[in-house]
Amino acid sequence: MESVQLLVSRRDESEFYQQIDARSRCIRVSPTHDKVHSETQRCARAMITEKLVDNLTVVRVQKAIVDFGTLNVVLSIVAIAAVAVVVDYAHMLYLRSRMPPGPFPLPIIGNTFSLPNNKPWIYFEELSKKFKTPLITFWIGRNPTVWINDAWCAHEIFEKKAQIYASRPRMVVFGELGTGQDNLVTMRIRNTAERDHWRIHRKLMHLGVGVQAVRGYRDVQNNESKVVALDFLREPNEYVKHLERYATSVVSIIAFGRRVASYNDPIITEVIALMQLAADLNVPGKSFPMLLETFPFLARFPRWMPWFRGLGTRNQKGGHYFFHTLAEEAVEQYSTKTPSEQASMPTPYVQTLFNEAEKYNLPAGELSALTGNLFGAGSDTSSSTLITFVLACCAFPEAMKKAQAELDKIVGPHRSPDWDDQATLAYVNAFVKEVLRWRSVAIIGGQPHSPTQDDSYNGWLIPAGSWVQGNVWAIHHNDREFPDPDRFLPERYIDGSEHQRPFPGDRGYMTFGWGRRVCSGQALAEQGVWITIARLLWAFDIQKARDAQGKEIPVDIFAFTNGLNMRPQPFKCSITPRTPGIKETIVREGEQALLHLKILDGESKYRMSTFYQTQKRKLAEEPVLDEMGNVKIVKVK
């Protein structure tokens, strides 16, 4: 019986036959009773075999029952999953029948894998033409995205219905895994509490970059643009770095009361690289990490999983945020200045922010986000717009020459243009608007909107919570409003011109978004772009570079980066002062501007590249022995 019990737990048949052989050999055979013992041996062998076969049969039956039960469980799970997929897909198809037309979605993955690898906004424009409708529906996984490819539709939906389109959808990559959805840029507005919270953030942002506030920064922008003209004169081949330094310095002065004097300052490359990464993560994609929007359940896994690659780490322990630390440093530095020094410079935004935020009890993370939004977005978008301006001058020199003729007539060579000239520089104003239209930086209008309730447009359903995105590329390249849209033509914005067409709103472009989620820094960006473009047009001939044989090196007006905030790919150009008199003025005004800005010189001791590593070490926990020899966990500094 012991052998039988031992065998019951076994599964391998070879072990079964080994047991039979072993037990039968245990019966001893006496030499004097060969026949009797031989018969006994045969009987014993038969009995053991019969018993073991019976038990093996029981084992097999039990195994079959277990296997059958396991199979039933597996089949049940598969059946439930299949039913869930079918029901979910039926719901997708039902929504699709009521929503704007678009490509047919597959279960679970939707249309995600139909996305092109580069510049999906052009693909959405083509879909709009294919389906002959200004609105299309494209499914990112199970989530429908309505793409608006027409200016008048965008105005009707985002502006006239601004109240219900002021929210954001759930965003896994840029929101939950990136900035968090407590950031002004990604904040959702689904109820009264969220709306009140968003209004506080918006109010605090307007204190820094609202329409009234930015007029106080004109001196800063004016002086920094004079410095960038001087930089162009001294190192024309480094024009990209000069424009990045200029844009970063302006927002650094506004935010922290401290200018960026050199394009070698790490804050420039680090912040712009961060913003470009964020821009890349905002573009719909069919590769990870963007694919997490299609499969959001993967976001629940640990951050070391391979599909998180490219997102970096989000270290927010203990409220140690980079931009919040920069803000604390700036407030401390501002407090050390004399009253006369403080009176001669704009009050840093972070000083105002900290004073106001106390009454709202905002945590450090949200204060950091407000500062970071201003600093990061302002530096990247403005510099990208100005690089686009340089490309337009190279590709369309006739437009540049017309603007220069106007500047020569009104301004002359002995001073550069100023704010007082803006009202009389009609062609320059049109030139700036065309830069903002021709190759808009925020090519899909920023973050997606999301209606807080079901809405309809032209009989189509736009469900609550869905993604609604404006395709600025398609809007600014519609032949109806902008014939020959890839041609750089400032005459589109000259009143009475044959090239002018009706366009909703009073600006003639939709570069900065719509409604209540329009870019907070629009007024600051427009003001800075105008003075810089006007001054560089007045100062320089910006032309295609020439090779060793003296032939022009062509520029590609379609070679742009792939992120949400696009900029031209690197290109060579020739930048030379227009006349000796203008050259003298550039030097004189640039050196005077440096003297005026000297009070704002300074440098932060923090670097983004090392900040979070330092904080991680400060907050790391290790086991140590206390005085009694007991193990305890402490934070290691």
Sequence and secondary structure as in RCSB ss.txt:
>XXXX:A:sequence
MESVQLLVSRRDESEFYQQIDARSRCIRVSPTHDKVHSETQRCARAMITEKLVDNLTVVRVQKAIVDFGTLNVVL
SIVAIAAVAVVVDYAHMLYLRSRMPPGPFPLPIIGNTFSLPNNKPWIYFEELSKKFKTPLITFWIGRNPTVWIND
AWCAHEIFEKKAQIYASRPRMVVFGELGTGQDNLVTMRIRNTAERDHWRIHRKLMHLGVGVQAVRGYRDVQNNES
KVVALDFLREPNEYVKHLERYATSVVSIIAFGRRVASYNDPIITEVIALMQLAADLNVPGKSFPMLLETFPFLAR
FPRWMPWFRGLGTRNQKGGHYFFHTLAEEAVEQYSTKTPSEQASMPTPYVQTLFNEAEKYNLPAGELSALTGNLF
GAGSDTSSSTLITFVLACCAFPEAMKKAQAELDKIVGPHRSPDWDDQATLAYVNAFVKEVLRWRSVAIIGGQPHS
PTQDDSYNGWLIPAGSWVQGNVWAIHHNDREFPDPDRFLPERYIDGSEHQRPFPGDRGYMTFGWGRRVCSGQALA
EQGVWITIARLLWAFDIQKARDAQGKEIPVDIFAFTNGLNMRPQPFKCSITPRTPGIKETIVREGEQALLHLKIL
DGESKYRMSTFYQTQKRKLAEEPVLDEMGNVKIVKVK
>XXXX:A:secstr
 HHHHHHHT   HHHHHHHHHHHHHTS   GGGHHHHHHHHHHHHHHHHHHHHHHHHHHHHHHHHHHHHHHHHHH
HHHHHHHHHHHHHHHHHHHHHHHS      BTTTBTGGGS SS HHHHHHHHHHHHT SEEEEEETTEEEEEE  
HHHHIIIIITTTTTT B    IIIIIIII TTSTTT    SHHHHHHHHHHHHHHHHHHSHHHHGGGHHHHHHHH
HHHHHHHHH GGGHHHHHHHHHHHHHHHHHHS     TT HHHHHHHHHHHHHHHHTS  SSTTGGGGTSGGGGG
S TTSGGGTTS     GGG  HHHHHHHHHHHHHHTS HHHHHTS   HHHHHHHHHGGGT  HHHHHHHHHIII
IIHHHHHHHHHHHHHHHHHH HHHHHHHHHHHHHHT SSS   GGGGGG HHHHHHHHHHHHHT SBTT SS BB
 SS EEETTEEE TT EEEE HHHHHT TTTSSSTTS  GGGGSTT TT    SSSSS  TT  GGGS TTHHHH
HHHHHHHHHHHHHHEEEEE B TTS B    TT B SSSB  B    EEEEES HHHHHHHHHHHHHHHHHHGGG
    S  HHHHHHHHHHHH EEEEE TTS EEEEE  
